[in-house]
Structures are given as C-alpha cells and as structure tokens.
C-alpha cells in the first residue's frame, strides 16, 4: 500500500472521531448557554416576584398632591421686636471674640441663595371652601401666613385658631371648589403598614417620602395627650403639618415631630392621629377654643414587680400615684394605689394610653373605670372635668419623732417644713434619713431624702405608723410603697427575703 493510501485511510479513520469531539464541545457550550439563560430568567423572575409585593404610590400621589399646600410665614412685629431687643441688649460684646462667634452663627442660620428666608411648613386642605390643617409651631408668632398651592396659586391665610397642647392650627383661605384630601381611620393602622408623606422639606415643594408604621400610641415627653403614630418615613424641617397617607390614599396623621440629634431625619418620625386632629379642628372652628377631659391623677407605669405586689398576674394599666386636690378623681371613689386597667371599656396596656382616652371624653360626662384594688377588680365612676391650663395643674397629697425600722433597714424622721415645701407634701409621710446598703429598702429603690407616704396602701404619718404596718405583714414577702420625690410621687416594689 502506498504512503498516500495509508494517509487516506488514517484520515478516514480520524474524521468521525473529530466530528464526535466537535459535537461534544458544541453540546457542552449549548448546555452552558442554556444554563446561563435559565439563571438570568430565574433572577428576573425572582426580582419581579419581589417587586410585585411592593406598593406603587404613583396613583396615590397623583390623586392627592393638589390638596397639599406649602406654608411660609413672615415674623410678626412682636418677634421682630424681641430680636431687636436682644441685639440691643448686648452692646458690650461689640468687637469681642464672642461677638464674632454670634455673628458667624447667625450668618450660618440664614437661608442659602435660592431659598426663601421665611419659616416654612406644610398643610392640607380639608374643605372645598378653604379650611387647612397644619401644626401650631409652623404658624406660631407669624405676622403673615402665605399658602401656596401646587399650581402656584398663592393666598394670604387667616389663622382661625391654634392649640399648642396638640400642636395643631387651623387656617382659612378664600377659595372655592378647592381640592381636598380624604380622611381615614388611624385606629385601623397596623404596625408594619406602608404609609406616605407629602410635604416641603427644606423648601423643596411637594416632595414625597414613604416608609412603614413603626409603632402606634407613642407618648412623648410633655405630650401626654397625643398618642403619636411613629413611622420611619423621612420627615425633615418643612414637612411639619403635612399629611401622612395610608395605601388607600386617606390621611391618617399629621407629620409633627422627629427625634434627631442633628436636626434632620434619623429614622424616628411622629404624626398626630387624624381623629384627634379633626376633633381639635372642629372645636376650633365651632368655639375658637379646645376643651379636654380631665381625671386629675398622677400615674406611672406598672412593672412586673409592682404588678406582683398588687396581686396582678401581668403588668398592664396605669398606677395611680397621686390624686390632685379639687379634681374629678378627688370627688370619686378612686384611690391612690388603684391600677386603672380599663377606661370606658378600652384596655389600658401602658400608662401612656390613659391620658389621650380621658382627653377625648366630653367635659361633664361620666366615665367608667375598671381598677385593681387589693387584688380585686372593681368598677369606679368618675365625672370627667375640664383639663385646666398649664398653670392650673398642681400636684397635692403631722409627723412625730425620729426612729429607725430594722426590717426595712432604713431610718426615718419627721418631715420638716422646708422638705414639705420643696417636695410639695401637704401632710403625712416620714422622711428617709439613712438607707442601709443591700437592704430591702435600698433594693426597692428607696433613697435618702425620699418621703414615704404609704406602705401597702396604708398612710404613714410617723415612724410608729411605719413599724405598725410592717409588724402586721405576717409572712408576706412583697408590698407596694409610695414615696414622694422632687420628680413627683412614685410607687416602688418592696420585697423581703422569705423566712
């Protein structure tokens, strides 16, 4: 066989193998391509499914943005006068380093170019003839209030009335057939529910931000009559007074406050529930003033230790630490040491939940309270009075000789006149003069300077009274003690070691 023939045979033999190898490589390549395409499709599908659960706010915004307004103010003559008086009162600082520091600070507070220098906030229209809700702090001290609509129409607004206690204000502009918002029900809100805000943060008109409800019924310092809605919606200066919407496009709150260490949004925003806002607005429009119900008690939280001393299986309700003189509670059967668990059938989970419920009750109407007293649940009826002004609320509650009490491991003395005046103790009580370390009194939180008012719901007027109450405890290992401090009355849980 010739060389050519052998080569031809070799080629004839090798070609089928090469074709099989080529087909294998093509098959592997195709498989990898198909796997890649499948992975991309799966990722797109997963992403689509994830996005499918997110809300689309576009229709909500389009339907409601025209009823949201921007509010700007110019300071009144009184505010201008105060500023001028302050500047004139410091002539001795001229040319000093402190003067330079103050001038630089004031310069930094001026609005940057392109921004309006007047105070700004937001609001929303609740009636077609031009009534608007906003925050009191947006218009407080204003000499003139300017309302600007989304279509750039502008109105000079009349301040119909304000309520600093709830930080509410009602404005009125002259208009007809104006766009209005739909009012919702904040009581139906669930924690985790999506909400949306429209406002003018930092002067950026009609900005939209969204988030979820973080908590409901929040009580803030000095704001005990407002059960705030807490959200993580981005709220900044300028958003104040603007509406908070649910996914149905209904207003369920008024953006009012933020918690911040910088002055800007940090994830904690608070809104006034719309029911309270509308109730305040209705009273302002009808009478020009706002009346709130008043019970006349000082309350505190019920801890598990205190719940045990009061014979309760769980910690809930509002513990009555004091009853104010000449208050509705003082003329009822309510007592210091009662734990209010229900108010007009509404359960009180935390003490902060009681004041808003009382505040919304019409003045001079009866309210029914369920209270735990000495381990038993009883019903108490109180005729609700009118909450007095800030200066009208005053807390109110003859000792013998000094002595010590071994079981408590503390020493007490008669309450001197200076202490009575300082702590606002009208009568009774014994002054704690010494507290032994790691004793029952110290472990309960009693400190030197406290005035013990009651032990186990029994009034204490002397060291002998205190000893008599302790001697009658028998085998009991826990009981409540009421002390008076500079911060006010406070219940503590006193526990003894089992014998």
C-alpha positions in Angstrom: 0.0 0.0 0.0 1.3 3.4 -0.9 2.0 6.2 1.5 -0.9 8.1 0.1 -3.3 5.2 0.6 -2.2 4.8 4.2 -2.7 8.5 4.8 -6.1 8.5 3.3 -7.1 5.6 5.5 -5.8 7.4 8.6 -7.8 10.5 7.6 -10.9 8.4 7.0 -10.4 6.8 10.4 -9.8 10.1 12.3 -12.6 12.2 10.8 -15.5 10.5 12.6 -13.7 10.9 16.0 -13.0 14.6 15.3 -16.7 15.2 14.4 -17.8 13.5 17.6 -15.4 15.7 19.6 -16.7 18.8 17.9 -20.3 17.8 18.6 -19.5 17.2 22.2 -17.9 20.7 22.5 -20.9 22.2 20.8 -23.2 20.3 23.1 -21.4 21.5 26.3 -21.3 25.1 25.0 -25.0 25.0 24.2 -25.8 23.5 27.6 -23.8 26.2 29.4 -25.6 28.8 27.4 -28.9 27.4 28.2 -28.0 27.2 31.9 -26.9 30.8 31.8 -30.2 31.9 30.1 -32.2 29.9 32.6 -30.3 31.6 35.5 -30.9 35.0 34.1 -34.6 34.2 33.6 -34.8 32.9 37.2 -33.2 36.0 38.6 -35.5 38.3 36.6 -38.5 36.2 37.7 -37.4 36.3 41.4 -36.8 40.1 41.1 -40.3 40.5 39.5 -41.9 38.5 42.3 -40.1 40.6 44.9 -41.2 43.8 43.3 -44.7 42.5 42.9 -45.1 42.8 46.7 -44.0 46.5 46.9 -46.6 49.3 46.7 -46.9 51.6 43.7 -47.5 55.1 45.1 -47.9 56.9 41.8 -51.7 56.9 41.6 -52.0 57.9 45.3 -49.7 60.9 44.8 -51.5 62.0 41.6 -54.8 61.8 43.3 -53.8 63.8 46.4 -50.9 66.1 45.7 -53.1 69.0 44.7 -54.7 69.2 48.2 -51.3 69.5 49.9 -50.0 73.1 50.3 -46.8 74.8 51.2 -46.9 77.3 54.1 -44.5 80.1 54.6 -44.6 82.8 57.2 -43.1 86.2 58.0 -42.4 87.0 61.6 -44.8 89.3 63.4 -43.9 92.6 65.0 -43.6 91.0 68.4 -40.9 88.5 67.2 -39.1 91.3 65.3 -39.1 93.4 68.4 -37.8 90.6 70.6 -34.9 90.1 68.2 -34.1 93.8 68.1 -34.2 94.0 71.9 -31.8 91.1 72.1 -29.4 92.6 69.7 -29.5 96.0 71.5 -29.1 94.4 74.9 -25.6 93.1 74.2 -23.7 96.3 73.0 -20.7 95.4 75.3 -20.0 92.4 73.0 -19.1 94.6 70.0 -15.7 93.7 68.7 -15.1 90.8 71.1 -14.5 87.1 70.0 -17.9 86.2 71.4 -19.5 88.9 69.1 -17.7 87.4 66.1 -18.9 83.9 67.1 -22.5 85.1 67.4 -22.3 86.9 64.1 -20.9 83.8 62.3 -23.6 81.6 63.9 -26.4 84.0 62.8 -24.9 84.0 59.3 -24.9 80.2 59.2 -28.6 80.2 60.1 -29.5 82.4 57.1 -31.1 80.5 54.2 -28.7 79.9 51.3 -29.2 81.6 48.0 -32.3 80.5 46.2 -34.1 79.6 49.4 -36.9 81.6 51.0 -35.8 83.2 54.2 -39.2 82.9 55.9 -40.2 79.9 58.0 -41.8 77.1 56.1 -44.0 74.1 56.7 -46.8 72.1 55.0 -50.5 71.7 55.4 -53.5 70.1 53.6 -57.0 71.3 52.6 -59.9 69.6 54.4 -62.8 71.6 52.9 -63.6 72.9 49.5 -64.1 76.4 50.9 -60.5 76.6 52.1 -60.0 75.3 55.7 -56.5 73.9 56.1 -54.8 71.9 58.9 -51.2 72.3 59.9 -49.0 72.4 63.0 -49.1 75.2 65.5 -45.4 75.5 65.5 -45.5 76.3 61.8 -47.5 79.5 62.3 -46.7 80.4 65.9 -45.7 84.0 66.1 -46.3 84.7 62.4 -47.3 88.2 61.3 -48.4 86.9 57.9 -49.1 83.4 56.6 -48.8 82.6 52.9 -50.3 79.4 51.4 -49.0 78.2 48.1 -50.8 75.6 46.0 -49.3 73.0 43.7 -50.4 75.0 40.6 -48.6 78.1 42.1 -51.7 80.0 43.2 -51.0 81.9 46.4 -53.3 83.0 49.2 -52.8 85.0 52.4 -54.3 82.8 55.1 -56.2 83.7 58.2 -55.2 81.8 61.4 -58.6 80.6 62.6 -57.2 79.2 65.8 -54.4 77.2 67.4 -54.0 74.5 70.1 -50.4 74.4 71.4 -51.1 71.4 73.5 -51.7 69.2 70.5 -49.5 71.3 68.2 -52.5 72.0 65.9 -53.5 75.0 63.9 -56.5 75.7 61.6 -56.1 78.2 58.7 -58.6 79.6 56.2 -58.0 80.8 52.7 -60.6 82.4 50.3 -61.2 79.8 47.7 -64.0 77.8 46.0 -64.1 74.2 44.9 -60.6 73.6 46.1 -59.1 70.1 46.1 -59.4 68.2 49.4 -58.0 65.1 51.0 -59.9 62.1 52.1 -59.9 61.5 55.9 -59.1 58.0 57.1 -59.0 56.0 60.3 -55.8 55.8 62.2 -57.3 53.3 64.7 -57.2 50.7 61.8 -53.4 51.1 61.3 -51.2 48.1 61.8 -47.5 48.2 62.7 -45.5 47.5 59.6 -48.1 49.0 57.2 -46.9 51.2 54.4 -47.5 55.0 54.7 -46.6 58.0 52.6 -45.9 61.7 53.3 -46.2 64.7 51.1 -44.6 68.0 52.2 -41.9 70.6 51.6 -38.7 69.5 53.4 -36.0 72.2 53.4 -38.2 74.2 51.0 -38.3 71.5 48.3 -42.0 71.8 47.5 -44.3 68.8 47.3 -41.7 66.1 48.0 -42.9 62.6 48.5 -41.4 60.1 51.0 -42.6 56.7 52.1 -42.0 54.2 54.9 -43.8 52.0 57.4 -45.6 52.4 60.7 -43.1 51.7 63.4 -45.5 51.9 66.4 -48.8 53.5 67.5 -49.9 55.2 70.6 -46.4 56.7 71.4 -46.3 59.1 74.3 -43.6 61.8 74.1 -42.2 64.0 76.9 -44.6 66.9 77.6 -47.1 65.4 75.0 -49.1 63.0 77.1 -52.4 63.9 75.5 -51.3 62.9 72.0 -50.9 59.2 71.1 -48.4 59.7 68.3 -48.0 57.4 65.3 -44.3 56.5 64.9 -43.0 55.9 61.4 -39.7 55.6 59.6 -40.9 58.0 56.8 -38.2 60.6 56.1 -39.6 63.8 57.7 -37.4 66.9 57.8 -37.9 70.6 58.6 -40.6 71.8 56.2 -42.6 68.6 56.4 -44.3 69.7 59.6 -48.1 70.0 59.2 -48.2 67.8 56.1 -50.4 64.8 55.7 -49.5 61.1 56.3 -51.4 58.8 53.9 -52.2 55.1 54.1 -52.2 53.0 50.9 -55.9 53.8 50.3 -55.0 57.4 49.9 -56.6 58.5 53.1 -55.0 60.9 55.6 -54.4 59.1 58.8 -52.0 61.5 60.5 -50.3 64.9 60.5 -46.5 64.9 60.5 -45.5 66.8 63.5 -42.1 65.8 65.2 -38.9 64.0 64.6 -36.4 62.6 67.1 -33.0 63.8 66.0 -29.5 64.6 67.3 -28.7 66.6 64.1 -32.0 68.5 63.5 -32.7 66.3 60.4 -34.3 62.9 59.8 -32.8 59.9 61.8 -35.5 57.3 61.3 -37.9 58.3 64.0 -40.9 60.4 62.9 -44.1 61.1 64.7 -47.5 62.0 63.4 -50.7 63.2 65.2 -53.6 60.8 64.7 -56.1 62.3 62.3 -59.1 61.6 64.6 -57.5 63.8 67.3 -56.6 66.5 64.7 -60.1 66.6 63.3 -61.7 66.8 66.8 -59.4 69.7 67.6 -60.1 71.4 64.3 -63.9 71.0 64.8 -63.7 72.6 68.3 -61.5 75.5 67.0 -64.0 76.2 64.1 -67.0 76.0 66.3 -65.9 77.7 69.5 -62.4 79.0 69.0 -61.1 77.0 71.9 -60.3 73.4 72.7 -61.7 71.6 75.8 -60.2 68.3 77.0 -61.4 65.8 79.6 -59.5 65.7 82.9 -59.3 63.0 85.5 -56.9 64.7 87.9 -54.5 61.9 88.8 -50.7 61.4 88.6 -50.0 57.9 87.1 -47.0 55.7 86.5 -46.1 52.5 84.6 -46.9 49.1 86.2 -43.8 47.0 86.3 -43.8 43.2 86.8 -42.6 43.7 90.4 -45.3 46.2 91.1 -47.9 44.0 89.4 -46.9 41.2 91.8 -47.3 43.5 94.9 -50.8 44.4 93.7 -51.9 40.8 93.1 -51.9 41.1 89.3 -50.8 38.2 87.1 -49.5 40.5 84.3 -48.1 44.1 84.1 -50.6 46.5 82.5 -52.7 49.5 83.3 -52.0 52.9 84.9 -51.0 53.0 88.5 -52.4 56.0 90.5 -49.5 57.6 92.3 -51.4 60.7 93.4 -54.9 62.3 93.2 -54.9 66.1 92.7 -56.9 68.3 95.1 -60.2 69.7 93.7 -60.0 67.3 90.7 -62.7 65.0 89.4 -60.9 62.0 90.8 -60.8 63.6 94.3 -64.6 63.5 94.5 -64.9 59.9 93.2 -64.2 56.5 94.8 -60.8 56.3 93.1 -57.8 55.8 95.5 -54.1 56.2 95.4 -52.7 52.7 94.7 -55.5 51.7 92.3 -54.4 50.3 89.0 -56.7 51.5 86.2 -56.9 48.7 83.7 -59.9 49.9 81.5 -61.3 53.3 80.7 -64.8 53.2 79.2 -64.2 49.6 78.1 -60.9 50.3 76.5 -58.0 48.3 77.9 -55.0 50.3 79.2 -51.9 48.4 78.2 -49.5 51.1 79.2 -50.0 54.1 81.5 -49.4 56.5 78.5 -52.6 55.1 76.9 -54.8 56.7 79.6 -54.4 60.5 79.1 -55.4 60.5 75.4 -58.6 58.5 76.2 -59.5 60.9 79.0 -58.8 63.9 76.9 -61.3 63.0 74.2 -64.2 62.5 76.7 -66.6 65.4 76.6 -66.4 67.5 79.8 -69.0 66.8 82.5 -69.8 63.3 81.3 -69.4 60.1 83.4 -66.6 57.6 82.6 -66.4 54.1 83.9 -63.1 52.8 85.1 -62.1 49.2 85.9 -59.4 49.2 88.6 -57.5 46.6 90.5 -57.6 47.3 94.3 -56.1 44.9 96.8 -56.1 42.1 94.2 -59.7 42.5 93.2 -61.2 44.2 90.2 -63.9 46.8 90.9 -65.7 49.5 88.9 -65.4 53.2 89.6 -67.4 56.0 88.0 -65.8 59.5 87.6 -67.5 62.6 86.3 -64.9 64.0 83.8 -63.9 67.6 84.3 -62.2 70.1 82.0 -58.4 70.0 81.8 -57.1 73.3 83.2 -54.4 75.4 81.6 -50.7 74.6 82.0 -50.5 76.8 85.2 -53.7 75.3 86.6 -52.5 71.8 87.3 -50.9 71.4 90.7 -50.0 68.2 92.5 -51.3 67.7 96.0 -51.2 64.8 98.7 -48.1 65.5 111.5 -45.2 63.6 111.9 -43.9 62.7 115.3 -40.5 61.6 116.5 -37.5 60.2 114.7 -36.9 56.5 114.7 -35.4 53.5 112.8 -37.0 50.5 111.2 -34.9 47.4 111.3 -37.0 45.3 108.8 -36.7 47.9 106.1 -33.1 48.6 107.0 -33.5 52.4 106.9 -34.1 55.3 109.3 -36.8 57.9 109.2 -37.5 61.2 110.8 -40.4 63.7 110.8 -40.8 65.8 107.6 -39.5 69.3 108.2 -41.3 72.3 106.7 -38.6 73.0 104.1 -38.8 69.5 102.8 -42.6 69.7 102.7 -42.5 72.9 100.6 -39.7 71.6 98.3 -41.4 68.2 97.6 -45.0 69.6 97.7 -46.1 67.3 100.6 -49.1 68.8 102.3 -49.4 66.3 105.1 -48.3 63.0 106.5 -45.3 60.9 105.5 -41.9 60.2 107.0 -38.5 61.4 105.7 -35.9 58.8 104.9 -32.7 59.9 106.6 -30.5 56.7 106.1 -30.7 53.6 103.9 -28.5 50.6 104.5 -26.8 49.1 101.5 -28.3 46.0 100.0 -31.3 46.1 102.4 -34.9 45.7 101.3 -35.4 49.5 101.1 -32.3 50.0 99.0 -33.1 47.1 96.7 -36.6 48.6 96.2 -35.0 51.9 95.1 -35.7 54.0 98.2 -33.0 56.6 98.7 -32.1 59.2 101.4 -34.4 62.2 101.0 -37.5 60.3 99.9 -40.7 60.9 101.8 -42.6 57.6 102.4 -46.3 58.3 102.1 -47.9 54.9 102.2 -46.9 51.3 102.8 -49.2 48.6 101.4 -51.8 51.3 100.7 -51.8 52.4 104.3 -50.9 56.0 105.1 -47.8 56.6 107.2 -47.6 59.7 109.4 -44.8 58.6 111.8 -42.1 56.0 112.5 -44.6 54.3 114.8 -47.1 54.0 111.9 -44.4 52.6 109.7 -43.4 50.0 112.3 -47.1 49.0 112.9 -47.7 48.4 109.2 -44.6 46.3 108.9 -45.4 44.3 112.0 -48.8 43.4 110.5 -47.4 41.9 107.3 -47.2 38.4 108.6 -45.5 36.1 106.0 -45.9 38.5 103.1 -42.7 39.0 101.1 -43.7 41.8 98.7 -45.8 45.0 99.0 -46.1 48.4 97.3 -44.6 51.6 98.8 -45.4 55.1 97.7 -42.6 57.7 98.0 -42.6 61.4 97.2 -39.5 62.9 95.4 -38.6 66.1 93.6 -39.8 64.4 90.4 -43.1 63.6 91.9 -44.8 60.6 93.6 -43.6 57.2 92.6 -44.6 53.6 93.5 -41.9 51.1 94.3 -42.0 47.4 94.8 -40.6 46.4 98.3 -39.6 42.8 98.7 -38.4 40.8 101.7 -36.4 37.6 101.8 -38.6 34.5 102.7 -38.2 33.4 106.3 
